[in-house]
């Protein structure tokens, strides 16, 4: 079996850490995207509302702000495109990531 080749690509910094505050009926909640310790996936959305805390499934607060999250990744773009220092989708910072192919 051949070894993996490591390539460096770029991704929007919001793919590592991102958060929004959402006003709910009974309070204000914080929706975050980032590392999930001991979770089934490496990164995911979390919310500090009672619904998400007890059920562990995406709540209405997550669903309300998910479309505001950039999630741009250079691997999803056409090869050979000129890259800048900022995310082409949201103009936020880019971070290098290493992937094995």
N, C-alpha and C positions, 0 to 999 in steps of 0.2 A: 504494500500500500504506500503511495507516495506521501511525502510530508506536506503539510499545509504551507502555502506561501502567504506571508504576512504583507498586507497592503495598508497604507495609511490613507484614510478618506477624511472628509470634513462633515460635520453635522452641526446643526444649530445648537447653541448652548442650552436652549430650552428642553432639549432631549435628555439632559442630565438632571437639571433641577428647574422647576417651574411652579408658580403658585398664583392663585387668585383668591380674593375674598368675595364671598357671596352672601348677600342678605337674604335670610330665610324668614319664615313666618314667626319663628320663636327665637331668633338670634342671628348672629353673623358667624359664618363658617369659613374655614380655610380649606380650599381644594388644592392639592399638591400633586405634581408628577415627579417621580424620582425613584431611587432605589427602594425596593421592598424587601426588608430583612425576612428571611425564612418564608418568602412567598413563592407561588408557583411560577412567577416570571421575574425577570431581573428588575424591570422598571414598570410602574403602573400608577394609576390615579388613586389617591386616598382623600378622604374628607373627615373632618372631626365632628360631623353631625351624628346624633344618636342612631339614625337609620343605617348609615354606613358602618358605624362602630359595632352594632349588634348583628347586622345581616352580612356584612362583608361583600356586598354586591354594589355596583355603581348606583349612586343615589341621584335624585333630581338635581342636586347642586353640581355634581360632576357632569351630568348630561348638559346642564345649562352653559357651562364654560368650556367644555371640551373643544368646541369649534374655534375658540380663541387661541388654542395652543398650536404653535407653528409646526413642529415636528419635521422640518426640512432635513434631508440627508442627501449628500452628494452621490451616493450609490444609486439613488432613484432618478438622477438627472441623466441627460444625454452625455455620452463620453466626448471629451474634447472641448467642452464648454469652458470659457474663461472664468476663473474664480476670483472673487475679490476678498477683502478682509471681513466683510459683513455678510450675513445671511441674505441671499437674494429674495427670500420670501418675506421676512419681517424686519430686515436690516439690523438684527441683533448680532452679537458676537458669534463667531464660529469656533469650534474646538476640534482638534484632530482626534480621530479614533483609529485603532488598529483592528483590522479584521483578517481572519484567516480564510483563504479560498483554496 
